[in-house]
Structure formats: structure tokens, C-alpha cells
Amino acid sequence: MADPMGFLRVPKVDAAKRPVDERVGDWREVYERQDPYERADEVSQQARRCMDCGIPFCHSGSAGCPLGNLIPEWNDLVRRGRWDAASERLHATNNFPEFTGRLCPAPCEAACVLSIAEETTGGAVTIKRIEQTIADHAWRNGIVEPTPAAIVTGKSVAVVGSGPAGLAAAQQLTRAGHHVTVYERDDRLGGLMRYGIPEYKLEKSALNQRLAQMRAEGTRFITDCEVGVDLSVEALRAQHDAVVLAVGALRARDNAVPGRELAGVHLAMEHLVLANRECEGDGHSDVSAEGKHVVIIGGGDTGADCLGTAHRQGAVSVTQLDYNAEPPEQRDDTLSPWPTWPMVLRMSPAHAEGGARRYEVAVQRFIGDASGNVAAMEIAEVRVERDADGRRSITPVGDPMEIPCDLALLAIGFEGVEHMRLLDDLGLALNGRGALPCGSDWQTSAPGVFVCGDAHRGASLIVWAIAEGRSAAHAVDAFLMGESDLPAPVRPGTLPLAVV
């Protein structure tokens, strides 16, 4: 039985961060090491704040966790010091809690009943912190072990893409007894977790240890292989009984304003990928912020990742631009009522490290020097309006102003799946959202070819990628065997309540 008075007796305590001056000098993770032996009592006390609600919105697929993580159950196990059982319960619904505990923005916490009246309750349970601590404890104590299949089906499955959706699908299908091969076009595995997420948010040792477990279970990985180019679609389909497309949605949105062609104006992912490669030991980044005035266009998570990366590379100044109005600090129930994802001002650890944030402004043009390098940026205050169909228009309303800029990073979102020969050879077309459509069984219009993750839903959260990977694995298993006991936490087309 949960502690019904825990949230009144125990104040909310977030995970401690390393001092700013220390963490911007290296690429280690921002948060202090949460050794369960040193912080077990503190984390267990935080778990006491969970009330085990009669209707736990935290693991509702429409508002909280799409994986259906049984949060009140493992909170109570942690409260009672049963870390091994908590890990078992957590892994029952989430293949990679060490990833989500670090990278997920935690819609579960936004949907926590304690977030309804924060001034009274102290705010939501620190679910994400507890989740990461459970996962880290399990790894450090050898609780997480390979789980090979009890039977072998003789069926073969190809998974194209090694991001969280592809890895989740691959692990589930391997454990179901199928021979699974993951094809990755990059030289290392992990997709955006490897090259898109900065090291200070996810040290790649956490990714490598999970990949080692998957190899021990029997999943096969092939890198430097772009399906459709290095391996033909015909050969792929001849070798495998089913194919899962988990190719992501990496077609970045651009901004064709005057001066876009100048040297020093880059898409955000060009900056982040090279920074991560430098952390992997591949040499100095060619898109470094060192000694530069950096301007980041875009106020979302990718922009914040560029901000933290620029700090660590030694930028002289960093300014982040957002054409939207500054969000309120508290939830406005008329705009985003509980338990939906609140439209509030979000402060990532990178924002606490420095830099300026400017709202309701947009770039008008880039200004170059005599050598063709960007040297300044002209911006203007803008008004954002939407018509009856939801189409957005951005209108300058103020006089333009000039700010220094030696490196401009466009972090303005993604337009969908990249155009690739793989899709052409499979005869697959993207829909109006730039994504790959599928039927209720996750199968595309190409028989035996399934899709999941960002490739299906567009750029989204890691927790949704894992949920779709698990669900697609269920569909593939049923396709191959006639039925499946694998879980299927979400259906195709499911949207979080906050987006509907």
C-alpha cells in the first residue's frame, strides 16, 4: 500500500546538477551521479510521494506514458527498497529505461495528479529521476542480463535503422525467437541517440552497454550499410521474411532567407553530429562554436541541445531566437488543462549555463563579410498568426536590427522522412506529413514491410519511438507466426492528448 500522506510529508527534491562552471568544461552528463547506495534513501523518499492513484494518469497512453509504464507499482517497490523487483517491473514495459530516464521530457510527470495544484502538493512525483535511478542500479548490480529466446522460430527479420524505435523492435523480435538483423547506414549504432543527442545528456557508454546486451541475446548489427544503395531491396527481401522500417524523420526544415548560402550558416544537426563525432574521437568538429558569436534559430529541444554544445565548445556568446511569444511560467488551464502537456516556459540545464533567449523575433537575412562568411544577422520583431485552417503566417512588425553572428544554426524542426532509394524501390510514398503511412497492423502498402517510430509519426519523443517499436514487433510476430504474445502498447495513428 502506498503512503497516502507521503506527498504531504516529503518535499519534492529534483536530481542535483553538477555546478555550471564544472560541467561546461567537459562532456560528462549534467546531473550528479545518482548512486543508489549513496542516494537510496533520498530517492526512496521521493517515491513515497506517489499516492498510487485510483486512476493513474501518469501511465495513460493519451496523456501520460505511451509505454504504459506501471509507475505506481515501481514507485512503491522503490519506497520499500525492493530495487531488483522495481527493475523487473520497469523493464516489463520499457526496453530502455536508462535512455528514457535521461532523455524523455516526462509527460508522465505532467499528468501526475500532484501536478494539478503544485502550490499545495509541491508538484509532480519525480518519476523520471526514480526511473533513471532504478535503471542505473540494475546495470551497476548486474541485474540487467541478456534474455535470449527460449525457442527459435527460423524466421528472419530485417530492421532498417538503429534508433530507439528500431532497437526496441529488434530486441522484442529477437526475444520472440526470430533471427533479427539491424542495418544502420552510419558507422556507429544508435541513430539520433548516438549522433543527435549531446554527450552531456546521454553518455554513450549507456548506449553501448545496452547494445552489448542485445548482441548477447542474438541480435545482429550491420553498420555502414545503406539499404537500397549498399544492399539492394531485392537482396534484403530475399534474405528476410519481414522488414521493419525505423529510418527516422531526419529531413530537416530549412529557411531560405537571403544569405542562407553563406559559410557558417548550418542546419542544427550538422553541428550536433560533428560535435558527437568529436566526442567519439573522430577529430575536431568543422562546425565548432569555439570563439564565435552563435545564434540559434529555434526555441525547441534541438535548439537547447545546440546551446549546451556551444557552451562546451567555447562560444563567445550564444543567442537563441524564437518567433513565438514567451510562454507563461505556470500552466494556463484554458490553453493546456491537466493532464495534457502544459504550454509553459521550459528551462533546460543548458539555459542555466548562459546565453540569451529572445522571443517574438525572426531572422530577416544573414550578412556576410568579404570572404563569404556570415558575420551578422538581421532580425526583426514579428507577430505569428494562424488562419482558419491552422496555416501559420509570420509578419515583421518592428524595425530590423543587427546582431553579431559568426555561426548560425537552424533548429526549426523536421519535415519528415528523408527521400531515399529504399522507399522508391519498395514503392512507398510519403503522406502529407512527410511520414510513412501504415495500416492498423503497422504494415505499409508493401507486403511484409512494417514501419514504426518517427518514420511513421514524424519527429517525436523517444518514449513514443520505443512504444511504436514494441507495437510493430507485436505485429511482425503475428504476421510471421499467426499470433503473438508480445505487448503492443500503442496503435498506429495514436496521438498524445496534448497534440489532439
MARFIDREN-544339 format. One record per residue (C-alpha): residue in three letters; residue number from 1; x, y, z. Coordinates in pm, whole numbers. Example, Ala and Ser with C-alpha at 12.3 -4.5 7.8 and 13.67 -1.06 7.14 Angstrom:
! residues 2
{"ALA" 1 {1230 -450 780}}
{"SER" 2 {1367 -106 714}}
This chain:
! residues 500
{"MET" 1 {0 0 0}}
{"ALA" 2 {139 341 -94}}
{"ASP" 3 {195 610 168}}
{"PRO" 4 {-123 821 144}}
{"MET" 5 {43 1111 326}}
{"GLY" 6 {380 1088 153}}
{"PHE" 7 {334 1389 -71}}
{"LEU" 8 {250 1600 236}}
{"ARG" 9 {537 1478 448}}
{"VAL" 10 {814 1460 186}}
{"PRO" 11 {913 1772 -10}}
{"LYS" 12 {990 1734 -377}}
{"VAL" 13 {1363 1716 -448}}
{"ASP" 14 {1492 1709 -805}}
{"ALA" 15 {1817 1541 -902}}
{"ALA" 16 {2123 1752 -824}}
{"LYS" 17 {2312 1904 -1116}}
{"ARG" 18 {2684 1950 -1134}}
{"PRO" 19 {2800 2313 -1093}}
{"VAL" 20 {2779 2511 -1417}}
{"ASP" 21 {3147 2610 -1415}}
{"GLU" 22 {3242 2243 -1385}}
{"ARG" 23 {3005 2086 -1635}}
{"VAL" 24 {3061 2329 -1924}}
{"GLY" 25 {3427 2231 -1911}}
{"ASP" 26 {3365 1870 -2010}}
{"TRP" 27 {3113 1643 -2186}}
{"ARG" 28 {3007 1435 -1888}}
{"GLU" 29 {2637 1422 -1803}}
{"VAL" 30 {2489 1730 -1642}}
{"TYR" 31 {2343 1556 -1338}}
{"GLU" 32 {2539 1428 -1041}}
{"ARG" 33 {2587 1054 -1037}}
{"GLN" 34 {2282 910 -866}}
{"ASP" 35 {2448 616 -698}}
{"PRO" 36 {2158 422 -544}}
{"TYR" 37 {2373 327 -246}}
{"GLU" 38 {2452 690 -166}}
{"ARG" 39 {2112 832 -257}}
{"ALA" 40 {1889 530 -198}}
{"ASP" 41 {1712 686 97}}
{"GLU" 42 {1660 1016 -83}}
{"VAL" 43 {1517 850 -396}}
{"SER" 44 {1308 611 -188}}
{"GLN" 45 {1166 909 -3}}
{"GLN" 46 {1076 1071 -335}}
{"ALA" 47 {894 751 -432}}
{"ARG" 48 {685 786 -113}}
{"ARG" 49 {521 1092 -270}}
{"CYS" 50 {341 868 -521}}
{"MET" 51 {-17 813 -400}}
{"ASP" 52 {-97 509 -619}}
{"CYS" 53 {-399 699 -754}}
{"GLY" 54 {-721 520 -830}}
{"ILE" 55 {-688 645 -1188}}
{"PRO" 56 {-314 689 -1251}}
{"PHE" 57 {-298 929 -1544}}
{"CYS" 58 {83 904 -1535}}
{"HIS" 59 {69 583 -1737}}
{"SER" 60 {-225 674 -1957}}
{"GLY" 61 {-124 645 -2323}}
{"SER" 62 {-324 952 -2423}}
{"ALA" 63 {-181 1193 -2166}}
{"GLY" 64 {99 1025 -1974}}
{"CYS" 65 {337 745 -2070}}
{"PRO" 66 {261 579 -2406}}
{"LEU" 67 {459 275 -2297}}
{"GLY" 68 {210 213 -2020}}
{"ASN" 69 {489 205 -1761}}
{"LEU" 70 {334 85 -1435}}
{"ILE" 71 {473 382 -1247}}
{"PRO" 72 {285 350 -916}}
{"GLU" 73 {400 -12 -890}}
{"TRP" 74 {772 50 -925}}
{"ASN" 75 {745 366 -716}}
{"ASP" 76 {609 155 -432}}
{"LEU" 77 {880 -108 -480}}
{"VAL" 78 {1147 163 -456}}
{"ARG" 79 {974 304 -148}}
{"ARG" 80 {1014 -35 13}}
{"GLY" 81 {1376 -74 -102}}
{"ARG" 82 {1298 -358 -343}}
{"TRP" 83 {1524 -232 -622}}
{"ASP" 84 {1553 -566 -803}}
{"ALA" 85 {1176 -606 -827}}
{"ALA" 86 {1142 -243 -933}}
{"SER" 87 {1382 -308 -1222}}
{"GLU" 88 {1184 -614 -1328}}
{"ARG" 89 {858 -419 -1325}}
{"LEU" 90 {1015 -127 -1514}}
{"HIS" 91 {1172 -345 -1783}}
{"ALA" 92 {843 -528 -1833}}
{"THR" 93 {711 -224 -2023}}
{"ASN" 94 {1025 -36 -2127}}
{"ASN" 95 {1321 -188 -2308}}
{"PHE" 96 {1550 106 -2240}}
{"PRO" 97 {1468 291 -1915}}
{"GLU" 98 {1824 423 -1891}}
{"PHE" 99 {1752 618 -2213}}
{"THR" 100 {1406 746 -2127}}
{"GLY" 101 {1517 831 -1773}}
{"ARG" 102 {1768 1071 -1928}}
{"LEU" 103 {1602 1191 -2247}}
{"CYS" 104 {1224 1178 -2214}}
{"PRO" 105 {1061 1513 -2120}}
{"ALA" 106 {836 1313 -1887}}
{"PRO" 107 {473 1356 -1995}}
{"CYS" 108 {406 1120 -1704}}
{"GLU" 109 {503 1395 -1462}}
{"ALA" 110 {283 1650 -1640}}
{"ALA" 111 {-7 1404 -1599}}
{"CYS" 112 {70 1325 -1234}}
{"VAL" 113 {-224 1405 -1006}}
{"LEU" 114 {13 1603 -781}}
{"SER" 115 {74 1849 -1066}}
{"ILE" 116 {-288 1971 -1050}}
{"ALA" 117 {-224 2203 -756}}
{"GLU" 118 {153 2242 -732}}
{"GLU" 119 {134 2517 -472}}
{"THR" 120 {-33 2268 -234}}
{"THR" 121 {125 1937 -331}}
{"GLY" 122 {475 2058 -413}}
{"GLY" 123 {448 1933 -770}}
{"ALA" 124 {457 1603 -952}}
{"VAL" 125 {639 1293 -832}}
{"THR" 126 {997 1291 -965}}
{"ILE" 127 {913 993 -1185}}
{"LYS" 128 {1193 1044 -1435}}
{"ARG" 129 {1456 1063 -1162}}
{"ILE" 130 {1328 747 -995}}
{"GLU" 131 {1317 565 -1329}}
{"GLN" 132 {1678 650 -1412}}
{"THR" 133 {1794 550 -1066}}
{"ILE" 134 {1622 211 -1095}}
{"ALA" 135 {1785 152 -1434}}
{"ASP" 136 {2131 262 -1322}}
{"HIS" 137 {2107 49 -1008}}
{"ALA" 138 {2013 -252 -1218}}
{"TRP" 139 {2310 -208 -1451}}
{"ARG" 140 {2563 -148 -1174}}
{"ASN" 141 {2449 -454 -983}}
{"GLY" 142 {2437 -695 -1276}}
{"ILE" 143 {2059 -728 -1265}}
{"VAL" 144 {2024 -649 -1637}}
{"GLU" 145 {2134 -961 -1821}}
{"PRO" 146 {2084 -1094 -2173}}
{"THR" 147 {1745 -1256 -2221}}
{"PRO" 148 {1784 -1499 -2510}}
{"ALA" 149 {1480 -1658 -2668}}
{"ALA" 150 {1355 -1986 -2526}}
{"ILE" 151 {1271 -2107 -2877}}
{"VAL" 152 {1394 -2040 -3230}}
{"THR" 153 {1131 -1982 -3496}}
{"GLY" 154 {1354 -1997 -3802}}
{"LYS" 155 {1205 -1671 -3927}}
{"SER" 156 {1428 -1381 -4026}}
{"VAL" 157 {1354 -1010 -3980}}
{"ALA" 158 {1541 -705 -4105}}
{"VAL" 159 {1522 -381 -3906}}
{"VAL" 160 {1638 -76 -4100}}
{"GLY" 161 {1758 189 -3859}}
{"SER" 162 {1912 160 -3512}}
{"GLY" 163 {1742 445 -3328}}
{"PRO" 164 {1520 376 -3027}}
{"ALA" 165 {1228 250 -3237}}
{"GLY" 166 {1444 10 -3438}}
{"LEU" 167 {1630 -115 -3132}}
{"ALA" 168 {1306 -174 -2940}}
{"ALA" 169 {1155 -367 -3230}}
{"ALA" 170 {1474 -566 -3275}}
{"GLN" 171 {1504 -664 -2909}}
{"GLN" 172 {1142 -772 -2886}}
{"LEU" 173 {1161 -979 -3205}}
{"THR" 174 {1490 -1141 -3103}}
{"ARG" 175 {1339 -1241 -2770}}
{"ALA" 176 {1043 -1388 -2959}}
{"GLY" 177 {1285 -1628 -3127}}
{"HIS" 178 {1335 -1466 -3467}}
{"HIS" 179 {1670 -1406 -3636}}
{"VAL" 180 {1698 -1027 -3640}}
{"THR" 181 {1947 -816 -3831}}
{"VAL" 182 {1965 -440 -3778}}
{"TYR" 183 {2101 -236 -4069}}
{"GLU" 184 {2248 107 -3995}}
{"ARG" 185 {2387 343 -4258}}
{"ASP" 186 {2612 527 -4010}}
{"ASP" 187 {2942 391 -3886}}
{"ARG" 188 {2807 351 -3532}}
{"LEU" 189 {2477 232 -3389}}
{"GLY" 190 {2213 433 -3209}}
{"GLY" 191 {2065 675 -3462}}
{"LEU" 192 {1989 1012 -3305}}
{"MET" 193 {2086 877 -2964}}
{"ARG" 194 {2439 836 -3097}}
{"TYR" 195 {2486 1143 -3314}}
{"GLY" 196 {2193 1375 -3238}}
{"ILE" 197 {2178 1375 -2858}}
{"PRO" 198 {2477 1551 -2697}}
{"GLU" 199 {2709 1351 -2475}}
{"TYR" 200 {2624 1572 -2177}}
{"LYS" 201 {2264 1445 -2193}}
{"LEU" 202 {2342 1081 -2269}}
{"GLU" 203 {2689 943 -2223}}
{"LYS" 204 {2730 688 -2499}}
{"SER" 205 {2857 428 -2254}}
{"ALA" 206 {2492 383 -2154}}
{"LEU" 207 {2403 311 -2516}}
{"ASN" 208 {2698 78 -2567}}
{"GLN" 209 {2611 -140 -2267}}
{"ARG" 210 {2257 -192 -2398}}
{"LEU" 211 {2387 -279 -2745}}
{"ALA" 212 {2619 -535 -2585}}
{"GLN" 213 {2320 -695 -2415}}
{"MET" 214 {2131 -712 -2745}}
{"ARG" 215 {2426 -874 -2920}}
{"ALA" 216 {2447 -1132 -2643}}
{"GLU" 217 {2078 -1208 -2696}}
{"GLY" 218 {2143 -1278 -3064}}
{"THR" 219 {2057 -957 -3247}}
{"ARG" 220 {2294 -900 -3537}}
{"PHE" 221 {2409 -550 -3634}}
{"ILE" 222 {2549 -429 -3965}}
{"THR" 223 {2681 -72 -3985}}
{"ASP" 224 {2794 137 -4285}}
{"CYS" 225 {2513 -18 -4486}}
{"GLU" 226 {2251 198 -4652}}
{"VAL" 227 {1974 -31 -4765}}
{"GLY" 228 {1882 49 -5123}}
{"VAL" 229 {2239 158 -5201}}
{"ASP" 230 {2491 -76 -5036}}
{"LEU" 231 {2235 -356 -5016}}
{"SER" 232 {1957 -376 -5272}}
{"VAL" 233 {1596 -405 -5169}}
{"GLU" 234 {1575 -726 -5369}}
{"ALA" 235 {1860 -881 -5171}}
{"LEU" 236 {1713 -757 -4844}}
{"ARG" 237 {1374 -914 -4911}}
{"ALA" 238 {1531 -1236 -5035}}
{"GLN" 239 {1721 -1274 -4707}}
{"HIS" 240 {1438 -1185 -4466}}
{"ASP" 241 {1077 -1285 -4409}}
{"ALA" 242 {976 -938 -4288}}
{"VAL" 243 {1121 -587 -4283}}
{"VAL" 244 {1076 -311 -4024}}
{"LEU" 245 {1146 44 -4136}}
{"ALA" 246 {1268 258 -3846}}
{"VAL" 247 {1453 515 -4056}}
{"GLY" 248 {1351 821 -3856}}
{"ALA" 249 {1234 1160 -3980}}
{"LEU" 250 {1563 1339 -4038}}
{"ARG" 251 {1466 1570 -4327}}
{"ALA" 252 {1544 1900 -4158}}
{"ARG" 253 {1336 2210 -4217}}
{"ASP" 254 {1537 2491 -4376}}
{"ASN" 255 {1493 2868 -4401}}
{"ALA" 256 {1569 3021 -4740}}
{"VAL" 257 {1622 3377 -4623}}
{"PRO" 258 {1876 3599 -4803}}
{"GLY" 259 {2230 3499 -4714}}
{"ARG" 260 {2146 3137 -4635}}
{"GLU" 261 {2430 3028 -4866}}
{"LEU" 262 {2699 3199 -4657}}
{"ALA" 263 {2964 2989 -4486}}
{"GLY" 264 {2885 2947 -4120}}
{"VAL" 265 {2508 2901 -4165}}
{"HIS" 266 {2423 2540 -4084}}
{"LEU" 267 {2139 2309 -4001}}
{"ALA" 268 {2140 2218 -3632}}
{"MET" 269 {2210 1852 -3696}}
{"GLU" 270 {2529 1936 -3885}}
{"HIS" 271 {2652 2097 -3567}}
{"LEU" 272 {2535 1825 -3329}}
{"VAL" 273 {2652 1529 -3536}}
{"LEU" 274 {3006 1663 -3572}}
{"ALA" 275 {3022 1751 -3202}}
{"ASN" 276 {2921 1396 -3112}}
{"ARG" 277 {3174 1256 -3356}}
{"GLU" 278 {3440 1463 -3183}}
{"CYS" 279 {3334 1308 -2851}}
{"GLU" 280 {3369 966 -3016}}
{"GLY" 281 {3729 1050 -3107}}
{"ASP" 282 {3682 1131 -3476}}
{"GLY" 283 {3867 1463 -3467}}
{"HIS" 284 {3785 1830 -3422}}
{"SER" 285 {3444 1946 -3544}}
{"ASP" 286 {3437 2159 -3859}}
{"VAL" 287 {3126 2336 -3727}}
{"SER" 288 {3260 2434 -3388}}
{"ALA" 289 {3132 2731 -3186}}
{"GLU" 290 {3475 2797 -3038}}
{"GLY" 291 {3547 3170 -3021}}
{"LYS" 292 {3229 3262 -3210}}
{"HIS" 293 {2911 3459 -3165}}
{"VAL" 294 {2648 3190 -3211}}
{"VAL" 295 {2283 3248 -3299}}
{"ILE" 296 {2041 2955 -3277}}
{"ILE" 297 {1717 2989 -3470}}
{"GLY" 298 {1452 2781 -3296}}
{"GLY" 299 {1336 2757 -2937}}
{"GLY" 300 {1281 2382 -2902}}
{"ASP" 301 {1481 2090 -2767}}
{"THR" 302 {1716 2075 -3064}}
{"GLY" 303 {1797 2442 -3016}}
{"ALA" 304 {1867 2379 -2647}}
{"ASP" 305 {2099 2092 -2744}}
{"CYS" 306 {2290 2330 -2972}}
{"LEU" 307 {2303 2582 -2687}}
{"GLY" 308 {2466 2341 -2443}}
{"THR" 309 {2702 2217 -2713}}
{"ALA" 310 {2809 2572 -2800}}
{"HIS" 311 {2883 2644 -2433}}
{"ARG" 312 {3113 2342 -2414}}
{"GLN" 313 {3290 2434 -2737}}
{"GLY" 314 {3377 2778 -2602}}
{"ALA" 315 {3139 3019 -2777}}
{"VAL" 316 {3190 3389 -2707}}
{"SER" 317 {2813 3444 -2692}}
{"VAL" 318 {2501 3243 -2769}}
{"THR" 319 {2159 3381 -2856}}
{"GLN" 320 {1853 3163 -2912}}
{"LEU" 321 {1568 3307 -3121}}
{"ASP" 322 {1204 3201 -3108}}
{"TYR" 323 {928 3358 -3319}}
{"ASN" 324 {667 3252 -3065}}
{"ALA" 325 {567 3458 -2763}}
{"GLU" 326 {733 3372 -2434}}
{"PRO" 327 {524 3100 -2266}}
{"PRO" 328 {386 3154 -1915}}
{"GLU" 329 {576 3014 -1620}}
{"GLN" 330 {264 2841 -1484}}
{"ARG" 331 {12 2618 -1660}}
{"ASP" 332 {-281 2804 -1813}}
{"ASP" 333 {-577 2567 -1781}}
{"THR" 334 {-760 2746 -2062}}
{"LEU" 335 {-478 2655 -2304}}
{"SER" 336 {-350 2322 -2173}}
{"PRO" 337 {-564 2178 -1893}}
{"TRP" 338 {-433 1896 -1679}}
{"PRO" 339 {-344 1618 -1767}}
{"THR" 340 {-232 1744 -2109}}
{"TRP" 341 {123 1855 -2177}}
{"PRO" 342 {140 2210 -2040}}
{"MET" 343 {241 2505 -2256}}
{"VAL" 344 {484 2662 -2010}}
{"LEU" 345 {830 2816 -2017}}
{"ARG" 346 {1083 2534 -2006}}
{"MET" 347 {1434 2575 -1874}}
{"SER" 348 {1676 2305 -1978}}
{"PRO" 349 {2008 2272 -1795}}
{"ALA" 350 {2170 2436 -2100}}
{"HIS" 351 {1970 2756 -2044}}
{"ALA" 352 {2105 2780 -1690}}
{"GLU" 353 {2458 2769 -1831}}
{"GLY" 354 {2426 3104 -2009}}
{"GLY" 355 {2313 3260 -2333}}
{"ALA" 356 {2021 3484 -2418}}
{"ARG" 357 {1668 3387 -2524}}
{"ARG" 358 {1472 3627 -2743}}
{"TYR" 359 {1105 3577 -2821}}
{"GLU" 360 {880 3707 -3099}}
{"VAL" 361 {1174 3771 -3329}}
{"ALA" 362 {1279 3611 -3658}}
{"VAL" 363 {1576 3629 -3890}}
{"GLN" 364 {1532 3852 -4194}}
{"ARG" 365 {1869 3797 -4360}}
{"PHE" 366 {2225 3684 -4299}}
{"ILE" 367 {2502 3936 -4358}}
{"GLY" 368 {2840 3820 -4486}}
{"ASP" 369 {3192 3953 -4486}}
{"ALA" 370 {3426 3992 -4782}}
{"SER" 371 {3529 3626 -4760}}
{"GLY" 372 {3174 3494 -4783}}
{"ASN" 373 {3143 3405 -4417}}
{"VAL" 374 {2843 3503 -4210}}
{"ALA" 375 {2932 3796 -3984}}
{"ALA" 376 {2596 3929 -3865}}
{"MET" 377 {2226 3860 -3870}}
{"GLU" 378 {1938 4097 -3927}}
{"ILE" 379 {1638 4019 -3710}}
{"ALA" 380 {1301 4184 -3652}}
{"GLU" 381 {1015 4156 -3408}}
{"VAL" 382 {734 3950 -3555}}
{"ARG" 383 {370 3860 -3500}}
{"VAL" 384 {261 3498 -3551}}
{"GLU" 385 {-95 3439 -3668}}
{"ARG" 386 {-288 3136 -3787}}
{"ASP" 387 {-577 3124 -4032}}
{"ALA" 388 {-893 2914 -4000}}
{"ASP" 389 {-709 2612 -4144}}
{"GLY" 390 {-423 2644 -3897}}
{"ARG" 391 {-174 2777 -4151}}
{"ARG" 392 {84 2995 -3985}}
{"SER" 393 {198 3338 -4103}}
{"ILE" 394 {489 3533 -3956}}
{"THR" 395 {475 3908 -4011}}
{"PRO" 396 {753 4155 -3918}}
{"VAL" 397 {612 4435 -3702}}
{"GLY" 398 {924 4621 -3591}}
{"ASP" 399 {1229 4781 -3743}}
{"PRO" 400 {1509 4538 -3827}}
{"MET" 401 {1812 4524 -3600}}
{"GLU" 402 {2154 4371 -3648}}
{"ILE" 403 {2329 4132 -3411}}
{"PRO" 404 {2675 3973 -3443}}
{"CYS" 405 {2677 3618 -3577}}
{"ASP" 406 {2977 3405 -3675}}
{"LEU" 407 {2783 3077 -3659}}
{"ALA" 408 {2410 3043 -3731}}
{"LEU" 409 {2230 2718 -3650}}
{"LEU" 410 {1886 2639 -3789}}
{"ALA" 411 {1698 2432 -3531}}
{"ILE" 412 {1348 2476 -3670}}
{"GLY" 413 {1224 2121 -3681}}
{"PHE" 414 {1195 1837 -3927}}
{"GLU" 415 {974 1787 -4230}}
{"GLY" 416 {964 1411 -4227}}
{"VAL" 417 {1140 1107 -4369}}
{"GLU" 418 {1436 1174 -4593}}
{"HIS" 419 {1392 1090 -4960}}
{"MET" 420 {1584 768 -5016}}
{"ARG" 421 {1619 499 -5274}}
{"LEU" 422 {1499 240 -5023}}
{"LEU" 423 {1148 385 -5030}}
{"ASP" 424 {1146 420 -5407}}
{"ASP" 425 {1248 59 -5458}}
{"LEU" 426 {980 -57 -5213}}
{"GLY" 427 {722 153 -5398}}
{"LEU" 428 {639 354 -5085}}
{"ALA" 429 {522 716 -5091}}
{"LEU" 430 {521 965 -4805}}
{"ASN" 431 {196 1118 -4687}}
{"GLY" 432 {122 1487 -4647}}
{"ARG" 433 {311 1497 -4317}}
{"GLY" 434 {623 1355 -4476}}
{"ALA" 435 {576 1025 -4293}}
{"LEU" 436 {520 665 -4399}}
{"PRO" 437 {157 558 -4360}}
{"CYS" 438 {57 210 -4249}}
{"GLY" 439 {-248 1 -4173}}
{"SER" 440 {-381 -100 -3834}}
{"ASP" 441 {-120 -378 -3826}}
{"TRP" 442 {175 -139 -3879}}
{"GLN" 443 {220 -283 -4228}}
{"THR" 444 {289 -46 -4516}}
{"SER" 445 {146 -87 -4865}}
{"ALA" 446 {443 -315 -4939}}
{"PRO" 447 {353 -664 -4812}}
{"GLY" 448 {570 -778 -4523}}
{"VAL" 449 {719 -431 -4473}}
{"PHE" 450 {633 -257 -4145}}
{"VAL" 451 {708 90 -4010}}
{"CYS" 452 {744 245 -3665}}
{"GLY" 453 {884 540 -3476}}
{"ASP" 454 {948 883 -3624}}
{"ALA" 455 {929 739 -3975}}
{"HIS" 456 {562 673 -3905}}
{"ARG" 457 {458 955 -3671}}
{"GLY" 458 {706 1230 -3757}}
{"ALA" 459 {973 1369 -3525}}
{"SER" 460 {857 1290 -3173}}
{"LEU" 461 {967 1176 -2828}}
{"ILE" 462 {1193 883 -2751}}
{"VAL" 463 {920 724 -2540}}
{"TRP" 464 {685 721 -2840}}
{"ALA" 465 {959 568 -3057}}
{"ILE" 466 {1008 282 -2812}}
{"ALA" 467 {632 231 -2777}}
{"GLU" 468 {587 212 -3154}}
{"GLY" 469 {886 -20 -3191}}
{"ARG" 470 {737 -259 -2936}}
{"SER" 471 {396 -243 -3103}}
{"ALA" 472 {539 -301 -3450}}
{"ALA" 473 {728 -603 -3314}}
{"HIS" 474 {397 -750 -3197}}
{"ALA" 475 {255 -701 -3546}}
{"VAL" 476 {556 -858 -3718}}
{"ASP" 477 {550 -1155 -3481}}
{"ALA" 478 {179 -1208 -3551}}
{"PHE" 479 {244 -1175 -3927}}
{"LEU" 480 {511 -1444 -3913}}
{"MET" 481 {355 -1681 -3660}}
{"GLY" 482 {-20 -1618 -3685}}
{"GLU" 483 {-41 -1479 -3332}}
{"SER" 484 {181 -1301 -3082}}
{"ASP" 485 {224 -1273 -2706}}
{"LEU" 486 {441 -962 -2739}}
{"PRO" 487 {291 -642 -2591}}
{"ALA" 488 {152 -370 -2816}}
{"PRO" 489 {127 -51 -2609}}
{"VAL" 490 {2 180 -2885}}
{"ARG" 491 {-194 166 -3209}}
{"PRO" 492 {-94 332 -3539}}
{"GLY" 493 {-212 692 -3551}}
{"THR" 494 {-233 729 -3173}}
{"LEU" 495 {-158 1085 -3067}}
{"PRO" 496 {-84 1216 -2720}}
{"LEU" 497 {-378 1407 -2575}}
{"ALA" 498 {-172 1725 -2574}}
{"VAL" 499 {-146 1714 -2955}}
{"VAL" 500 {-503 1622 -3044}}
